[in-house]
């Protein structure tokens, strides 16, 4: 039996590749021959607003260690359950939100590298916009101590702040485009492309509560709080085509 070469398959697969290479070369030549755009200027403007942070986040934790892993776990669960029961009394969606955080148990090692017991930690996170209620709740929880305190802007306040300054940033961008157009001797302009970006400065600034972690606060001792301020900035950048 004679085997015939499949020449038609080879030709059909190679031919489109040649066309593709030729098309790419021609496209590159066309781009190289195209003149650069005239009367295009890049611009940037921004607007900012300073707002008081309205979101308080407190992380409370405790740690235990012992020779038996089950005993350490049981002690952590008891401390966390007691704190959670107290926190749920004050919980209000959006105002005082409560959730458990990290819960871990791991071996404890001696200086020579051998395991000689167990240690673990548990966390409770309290967050919300009712700063005073959260501060008072933190003072009533006695089975955990305060590890971290941080302030931020809530999503609602951040979005409102961005909305307030976006119009100012866009107006500043358009005014700058009109002024540059006039100074360059053109009579008008059109926007080629534009990007709008928002960011928050001085956002989540943690405060370590070292003094509070040394001993449990009394049941009537509220956490002293002072939220501070953050800055929301909206930046507009892009290019405009000036015209005669």
N, C-alpha and C positions, 0 to 999 in steps of 0.2 A: 504494500500500500504506500502511495506517495503522499507526503504532507506538503500542502501548499501554504506559503507564507501569507499572513493576513495583512497585505499591504494597505488595503482600504482602511483598516482600523488605524494603522500608524499614520497615514496621511490625514485622516479626519481629526485625530487628536493633536497633531503637530500644527496644522494650518491655523486654527483659532489662536494658538499661542503666538504665532508670528504676527497676526493682526493685532493682538493685544499689545505686544511690544511696540509695534509701529504706532498705534494710537496713543500710547503713553508718551512716546518721543515727540509726536506732533503736538500733544497737549502741552508738554513742557516748553516747546518752542513758542507756542502761542502765548503762554504766560510770560515768557521772557521778553517777547516783543510788545506786550501790553504796556502802555505808558502808566506811570504812577498816578494815583488820583491827585487832583489839584484842589486847593481850597478846603482841605480837611484838617480839623484841629481837634486835639484830645483835651477834654475838660474834666474837672472833678470839683464837687462841692459837697458840703456836709452841714448838718445841723444837729445840735445836741440839746438834751433836757436833763436836768438833775432832779431825781425823785428819791423820796425816802423809802428804803427797803421795807417791805411789808410781810416778808416770809421769814419765820424763825424755825430753825432746825436744831434740835438738841438730841445728841446721842448719849445714852446712858449705858453703862456696862458694869460687869462684875467678873471676877475670876476666882477660881477654886483650884486647889491641888490636893492630892492624896495618893495613897498607895493603890486604891482600887478605882478602876475606871467607872464602874456603875455608881459608886458613891459620889464621885465628882460630878457625874451627869445628873444624879438626883438632886444634889445641892444647887446646881445651876438652874435646873428646871423649877425648883421651889422658889428661888429668888426671882426668876423671870416671871413665873405665874403670879406671884404676889404683886409685882410691879405692873404687870399687864392688867390685872383686876382693878387696880387703882386708876390706871390710865383710862380704861374703858368707861369709867364713870364720867369723865370729863370730855370724852370724844364727841366731836361734832364735825361732820363732813365739811372739808374745806377750811374750817376754823381750827380744829384740833384733830389731826389725823395721827393714828398710832399704828405702828407696825414693828414686828420683831426684826432684828438685824442678824448679824453673824452669831452662830452658835457652833463652837468647835471644841473638840477634846483631842489631845495629842500626848504622846509619851514624854515623860520628863527624863532627861539624861544627866548622869553625873559627869564630873570632869574627865573621866577616863573613857567616856563614850557609851557606857552601859546604861540601860533603862532602869530607873529606880523609882518609878511612880508615874502618875498622870496629872495633867493640868488642863484647864479649859477656861473658856470665857463665853459670855452671852451678852447680847446687846438688845436695847429697846430704843427705837427712834420715834421721836415726837416732833411733828411738823405742822405748821398751819399759819393762818393770818391773825389769829387772836393771840397776840404776843403776851398779854398779861395772864390769860388763862393758862398758857403753856408754861410760863415762868412759875406760876403758883403750883401747877401740877408737878413740875420738877422738884419743888420743895417738899411735896407730900410723899414722894416715893423714897423709901428708906432702904430697900433691899438692893438698889443699884446706885452707883455714883455717876456724876456728870463727867463725861470724857471729852466731848466736843460741843461747841456752840457755833453756829454759823447763821449769817443773815443773807437773804437774797431777795430778788424781785419775783413776785408771783407771775405766772404766765399772763393772767388778766391785766395786771399793771404794766408788764413789759410790752404787751401788744398794744395797749392804749397809748403808752408813751411813744412807741414806734409810729403809730398812726398820727399822733400829734406833730411829730417832727418831720415825717416823710414829705408832707406838703411844703414845709419850709425848705427842705433840701432840694426838692425839685424846682421850686420857684427860684432859688439861688442859682441852680444850674442853668435854667432858661435865661435868667438875667445876665449871667456870665457869657453865655453863648451869644446873646444879642449885643453885648458890649464888645466882645472880641470881633464879631462880624463888622460892627461899625468901625472899629479901629483899623481893621485890615482893608477897609475900603469896599466892602461888599454891602449888598442891600438886603439880603435875607439869608436864612439858613434852614436846613432840614436835619433832623436827627437821624444819623446812620445806625447807631447802636447805643444802647444805654443799659447800665447795670445799677441796681439798687440793693444795698447791703446794710444790715443793721447789726450792731453789737452793743454789748453792755460792758462797761468798765467798772471795776470795783465791785464785781458781782459776788460770788461765793467766797467771802473772806472768813476763814475759820478762826475761832478764838478758843485756845486750849484752857480748860478750867482746871488747872493743876491744883489750886488750893481746895477746890470743892471735892476733888477725887481723894483727898487724904482722909476724909471722914464723911460719914453720911450726914446730910443736912437734917435739921429738926423738922418736924411735920408742918410747922407754921412758917417756915423760912422760904420765901419766894426768891427766885433767882433774879438778881439785878440785871436789867437789860437796857440797852441803848442801841437802836437799830442802825443809825448812820444813813448815809446817802449813797446812791449809785448814779452813774451817768449813762444814758441811752443815746447812742449816736447813729444817725442814718447817713450813709455816704452814697452819692450818685456820681458815677463816672461813665464815660463813653466818648463817642466822637460825633461831630456834626459836620455836615457838608455846607460850606458857605457858597452863596451864589450871587452873581452880579444882578 
